[in-house]
Amino acid sequence: MQTRGVIAAVAALALVASGTPALATETDNAPAALFVAGKRGNTLSKVDLTTGDEVLRVPSCVNPHELATSPDGKHVALACYGGTSVDIFTTDTLTKIRSIELGENARPHGIVWLTAIDLYVTAEGRQSIFWVRDPLRLYPETIREELSLLEFKTGKRGSHMLVVAPDTKTAWTTDLGDRTVTKIDLLGRYAPVSVAVGEEPEGISLSPDGTTLWVSARGSNQAFALDPMTLEVRQTVATGRFPLRIAVWPQGDVAITSDLQDGALSVIDTQTAKVIRTIPVSSPVEAQARFQVTILWSKDGNRIYVAETASDTVAEVDFASGVVLRRFNAGEGGDGMAILP
């Protein structure tokens, strides 16, 4: 059966040593920015997308991975894969304001900030996901009020990446260790359901209309279109080699996979489930030197950002032409990314 627990804030919330953090400054007029987690350098970077310059880099937790910006754009949450917390920074100055402790052996990785009061993160080491309620609530320094952390067990090894339905009723994970995709009922009425999908499923993305769950399996060089509710595989697509991530275009017409061993992106027509073009980001010879991992669409769908972990760069790709426009430097081992429009 599914396990659901509420953990008190005494174990869940660690405030910064300087005391209660100040509110973030207004970011409405801030330039577009890209945030990058440097997993080798243990840093968080901010890149100004107007100039292409890395404007800030601050120390982070050990081995940071995925990132998510708050809906209002004022904060960015960082999953501390080498530890047990989710750390929250302001997007203007990268000031750390809060560290939310998830418990022993959490190893948080995939992260989604869906609404102002709903943040979700996988806890790979606990075979679970957490629903963090009201992550930005400010607490007086002398008071430790309860912070609700709802934990939902997947029961699967390596629950790594995560997507959440817009209505906040359902979440899905890719489970590398057990080679499965798991559906979690966030209302707590039903046990989780898992199905085997390819070899080493890792990438996961939900279509904008919520009708199709896309999964990339890096070990079998395939992408899969699943029914989100039944987890039935509707269509299977052969991709490039080692499709580590998959991301659906904001307009929903295509999905792309990050094919690490090819240094390229496979562009999939979501209606026909066929690869319609390939975008070379680096040559196959350069692929191992760059080691592309996370991919991220700009909010308007015109650009794709590709984290190249081994070369400490992020490539900016024009989707229409497939041309690499720029490469940014953003710390050692850039992996997880989030964008501020």
BAVOTI-555545 format. One record per residue (C-alpha): x, y, z; residue number from 0. Coordinates in nm, 2 decimals. Each point is the difference from the previous one (the first is absolute). Layout:
   east  north     up   n
      X      Y      Z NUM
...
# end
This chain:
   east  north     up   n
   0.00   0.00   0.00   0
   0.10   0.36  -0.05   1
   0.17   0.16   0.30   2
  -0.08   0.36   0.07   3
   0.16   0.18   0.29   4
   0.01   0.35   0.15   5
   0.34   0.10   0.14   6
   0.02   0.28   0.25   7
   0.20   0.31  -0.06   8
   0.25  -0.07   0.27   9
   0.15  -0.25  -0.23  10
  -0.11   0.16  -0.32  11
   0.10   0.37   0.00  12
   0.35   0.15   0.05  13
   0.02   0.38  -0.01  14
   0.31   0.17  -0.11  15
   0.23   0.09   0.29  16
  -0.04   0.38  -0.04  17
  -0.37  -0.03   0.11  18
  -0.33   0.05  -0.18  19
   0.07   0.08  -0.37  20
  -0.13   0.31  -0.16  21
  -0.26  -0.01  -0.28  22
   0.14  -0.01  -0.35  23
   0.01   0.32  -0.20  24
  -0.23   0.06  -0.29  25
   0.11  -0.19  -0.32  26
  -0.28   0.11  -0.24  27
   0.24   0.21  -0.20  28
   0.30  -0.23   0.03  29
   0.17  -0.12  -0.32  30
  -0.06  -0.36  -0.12  31
   0.23  -0.23   0.20  32
   0.12  -0.36   0.00  33
   0.09  -0.18   0.33  34
   0.25  -0.28  -0.01  35
   0.10  -0.25   0.27  36
   0.37  -0.09  -0.02  37
   0.01  -0.35   0.14  38
   0.39  -0.03   0.00  39
   0.06   0.35   0.13  40
  -0.29  -0.01   0.25  41
  -0.13   0.34  -0.12  42
  -0.30   0.18  -0.13  43
   0.04   0.24  -0.29  44
  -0.21   0.26  -0.16  45
   0.04   0.09  -0.37  46
  -0.14   0.32  -0.15  47
  -0.16  -0.12  -0.32  48
   0.01   0.35  -0.16  49
   0.38   0.02   0.02  50
   0.09  -0.36   0.04  51
   0.21   0.08   0.31  52
   0.02  -0.20   0.32  53
  -0.09   0.28   0.24  54
  -0.01  -0.19   0.33  55
   0.15  -0.33   0.13  56
  -0.05  -0.10   0.37  57
   0.09  -0.31   0.20  58
  -0.27  -0.26   0.03  59
  -0.05  -0.33   0.16  60
   0.20  -0.31  -0.10  61
  -0.08  -0.14  -0.34  62
  -0.30   0.22  -0.09  63
  -0.21  -0.12  -0.29  64
  -0.35   0.10  -0.11  65
  -0.14   0.35   0.04  66
  -0.35   0.17  -0.01  67
  -0.10   0.36   0.01  68
  -0.30   0.12   0.20  69
  -0.31   0.10  -0.21  70
   0.06   0.37   0.08  71
   0.37  -0.02  -0.11  72
   0.14   0.13   0.33  73
   0.15  -0.33   0.13  74
   0.18  -0.30  -0.13  75
   0.00  -0.34   0.18  76
   0.30  -0.23  -0.02  77
  -0.01  -0.38   0.06  78
   0.31  -0.10   0.20  79
   0.06  -0.34  -0.15  80
   0.31  -0.06   0.21  81
  -0.19   0.07   0.32  82
  -0.35   0.01   0.15  83
  -0.14   0.35  -0.06  84
  -0.17   0.24  -0.24  85
   0.17   0.34   0.01  86
  -0.18   0.32  -0.11  87
   0.17   0.31  -0.13  88
  -0.12   0.34  -0.12  89
   0.03   0.03  -0.37  90
   0.13   0.36   0.01  91
   0.30  -0.04   0.22  92
   0.02  -0.38   0.05  93
  -0.03   0.05   0.37  94
  -0.08  -0.33   0.18  95
  -0.31   0.06   0.21  96
  -0.11  -0.35   0.11  97
   0.11  -0.36   0.01  98
  -0.28  -0.26   0.03  99
   0.12  -0.32   0.15 100
  -0.17  -0.32  -0.14 101
   0.16  -0.26   0.23 102
   0.26  -0.27   0.01 103
   0.13  -0.13  -0.34 104
  -0.24   0.22  -0.20 105
   0.23   0.08  -0.30 106
  -0.25   0.24  -0.16 107
   0.02   0.03  -0.38 108
  -0.30   0.07  -0.23 109
  -0.18   0.32   0.11 110
  -0.32   0.18  -0.11 111
  -0.13   0.34   0.14 112
  -0.35   0.00  -0.13 113
  -0.18   0.27   0.20 114
   0.10   0.25   0.27 115
  -0.07  -0.25   0.27 116
   0.07  -0.34  -0.18 117
   0.35  -0.12  -0.05 118
   0.08  -0.37  -0.08 119
   0.33  -0.19   0.01 120
   0.11  -0.35  -0.03 121
   0.19  -0.16   0.29 122
   0.19  -0.27  -0.19 123
   0.17  -0.15   0.31 124
  -0.34  -0.04   0.18 125
  -0.18  -0.14  -0.31 126
  -0.25   0.28   0.03 127
  -0.11   0.35  -0.10 128
  -0.08   0.29   0.23 129
  -0.27   0.26  -0.04 130
   0.13   0.31   0.18 131
  -0.28   0.23   0.10 132
   0.05   0.37   0.02 133
   0.38  -0.01  -0.05 134
   0.04   0.38   0.02 135
  -0.19   0.05   0.32 136
   0.21   0.22   0.23 137
   0.04  -0.10   0.37 138
   0.11   0.23   0.28 139
   0.35  -0.09   0.13 140
  -0.13  -0.11   0.34 141
  -0.30  -0.20  -0.13 142
   0.02  -0.34  -0.17 143
  -0.34  -0.06  -0.14 144
  -0.09  -0.31  -0.19 145
   0.09  -0.02  -0.36 146
  -0.20  -0.27  -0.17 147
   0.20  -0.25  -0.20 148
  -0.21  -0.27  -0.15 149
   0.20  -0.31  -0.11 150
  -0.13  -0.24  -0.26 151
   0.18  -0.33  -0.04 152
   0.07  -0.13  -0.35 153
   0.15  -0.32   0.13 154
   0.24   0.01  -0.30 155
   0.38   0.03  -0.01 156
   0.13   0.32  -0.15 157
  -0.31   0.21  -0.02 158
   0.19   0.27  -0.19 159
  -0.20   0.24  -0.21 160
  -0.35   0.14   0.06 161
  -0.30   0.17  -0.17 162
  -0.32   0.11   0.17 163
  -0.34   0.05  -0.15 164
  -0.12   0.37  -0.01 165
  -0.30  -0.09   0.22 166
   0.25  -0.13   0.27 167
  -0.18  -0.33   0.03 168
   0.26  -0.23  -0.16 169
   0.38  -0.03  -0.03 170
   0.21  -0.23  -0.21 171
   0.37  -0.11   0.05 172
   0.25  -0.18  -0.21 173
   0.18  -0.27   0.22 174
   0.34  -0.08  -0.14 175
   0.08  -0.28   0.24 176
  -0.32  -0.20  -0.08 177
  -0.03   0.12  -0.36 178
  -0.36   0.11   0.06 179
  -0.23   0.30  -0.01 180
  -0.22   0.05   0.30 181
  -0.33   0.19   0.04 182
  -0.06   0.15   0.35 183
  -0.34   0.11   0.12 184
   0.06   0.33   0.19 185
  -0.34  -0.02   0.16 186
   0.11  -0.31   0.18 187
  -0.29  -0.22  -0.10 188
   0.18  -0.26  -0.21 189
   0.33  -0.19   0.02 190
   0.27   0.09  -0.26 191
  -0.01  -0.18  -0.33 192
   0.32  -0.09  -0.19 193
   0.07  -0.14  -0.35 194
   0.32  -0.10  -0.17 195
   0.10   0.24  -0.28 196
   0.30  -0.07  -0.21 197
   0.35  -0.03   0.14 198
   0.10   0.26   0.26 199
  -0.29   0.25  -0.04 200
   0.12   0.34   0.12 201
  -0.14   0.30  -0.19 202
  -0.37   0.08   0.05 203
  -0.23   0.28  -0.12 204
  -0.37   0.06   0.00 205
  -0.17   0.15  -0.31 206
  -0.15   0.35   0.06 207
  -0.35  -0.14  -0.03 208
   0.07  -0.28   0.25 209
  -0.10  -0.28  -0.23 210
   0.33  -0.16  -0.07 211
   0.30  -0.09   0.22 212
   0.33  -0.01  -0.19 213
   0.29  -0.21   0.13 214
   0.35  -0.05  -0.14 215
   0.19  -0.32   0.08 216
   0.37   0.05  -0.02 217
   0.09  -0.36   0.00 218
  -0.21  -0.10  -0.30 219
   0.02   0.32  -0.21 220
  -0.37   0.05   0.00 221
  -0.27   0.24   0.09 222
  -0.35  -0.11   0.10 223
  -0.35   0.17   0.00 224
  -0.20  -0.13   0.29 225
  -0.36   0.05   0.11 226
   0.05   0.20   0.32 227
  -0.28  -0.18   0.19 228
   0.04  -0.36  -0.10 229
   0.38   0.02  -0.09 230
  -0.08  -0.20  -0.31 231
   0.28   0.05  -0.26 232
  -0.18   0.15  -0.31 233
   0.30   0.06  -0.22 234
   0.38  -0.08  -0.01 235
   0.25   0.22  -0.18 236
   0.37  -0.09  -0.09 237
   0.22   0.30   0.10 238
   0.36   0.08  -0.01 239
   0.25  -0.17   0.24 240
  -0.05   0.03   0.37 241
  -0.30   0.24   0.02 242
   0.06   0.12   0.35 243
  -0.29   0.26   0.01 244
  -0.32   0.08  -0.18 245
  -0.18   0.33  -0.01 246
  -0.33   0.09  -0.18 247
  -0.01   0.32  -0.19 248
  -0.22   0.26   0.19 249
  -0.24   0.00  -0.30 250
  -0.02  -0.38   0.03 251
   0.07  -0.09  -0.37 252
   0.34  -0.15   0.05 253
   0.22  -0.16   0.27 254
   0.38  -0.01   0.00 255
   0.24  -0.25   0.15 256
   0.35   0.08   0.12 257
   0.21  -0.27  -0.17 258
   0.31   0.00   0.20 259
   0.22  -0.23  -0.20 260
  -0.09   0.17  -0.33 261
   0.03   0.36   0.13 262
  -0.33   0.07  -0.17 263
  -0.37   0.05   0.06 264
  -0.27  -0.22  -0.15 265
  -0.31   0.19  -0.10 266
  -0.32  -0.21   0.03 267
  -0.33   0.09  -0.16 268
  -0.24  -0.07   0.29 269
  -0.29  -0.08  -0.23 270
   0.17  -0.26  -0.22 271
   0.26  -0.11   0.26 272
   0.28   0.02  -0.26 273
   0.34   0.18   0.01 274
  -0.04   0.27  -0.26 275
   0.35   0.16   0.04 276
   0.32  -0.01   0.19 277
   0.17   0.31   0.14 278
   0.38  -0.04   0.04 279
   0.12   0.19   0.31 280
   0.35  -0.15  -0.02 281
   0.16  -0.26  -0.22 282
   0.00  -0.36   0.10 283
   0.38   0.04   0.05 284
  -0.06   0.29   0.23 285
  -0.29  -0.16   0.18 286
   0.20  -0.17   0.27 287
   0.21   0.31   0.06 288
  -0.32   0.20   0.05 289
  -0.23  -0.26   0.16 290
  -0.34   0.17  -0.06 291
  -0.26  -0.08   0.27 292
  -0.30   0.23   0.10 293
  -0.20   0.17  -0.27 294
  -0.24   0.30   0.06 295
  -0.23   0.19  -0.23 296
  -0.03   0.38   0.02 297
  -0.35   0.10   0.10 298
  -0.09   0.10  -0.35 299
   0.14  -0.32  -0.15 300
   0.25   0.19  -0.23 301
   0.32  -0.11   0.18 302
   0.13  -0.33   0.15 303
   0.26   0.01   0.27 304
   0.23  -0.30   0.03 305
   0.22  -0.06   0.30 306
   0.34  -0.14  -0.10 307
   0.13  -0.14   0.32 308
   0.36  -0.10  -0.09 309
   0.09   0.33  -0.18 310
  -0.17   0.22   0.27 311
  -0.21   0.17  -0.26 312
  -0.37   0.05  -0.10 313
  -0.08   0.01  -0.37 314
  -0.28   0.23  -0.12 315
  -0.17  -0.15  -0.31 316
  -0.24   0.17  -0.23 317
  -0.28  -0.25  -0.05 318
  -0.12   0.11  -0.34 319
   0.34  -0.01  -0.17 320
   0.18  -0.25   0.23 321
   0.30   0.24   0.03 322
   0.20   0.02   0.32 323
  -0.01   0.38   0.06 324
   0.22   0.03   0.31 325
   0.17  -0.20   0.28 326
   0.00   0.13   0.36 327
   0.24  -0.08   0.27 328
  -0.19  -0.08   0.32 329
   0.21  -0.18   0.26 330
   0.16  -0.35   0.02 331
  -0.22  -0.28  -0.11 332
  -0.32   0.19  -0.09 333
  -0.30  -0.24   0.00 334
  -0.33   0.11   0.14 335
  -0.15   0.32  -0.15 336
  -0.29   0.23   0.05 337
  -0.11   0.31  -0.19 338
  -0.14   0.34   0.09 339
  -0.19   0.15  -0.29 340
# end
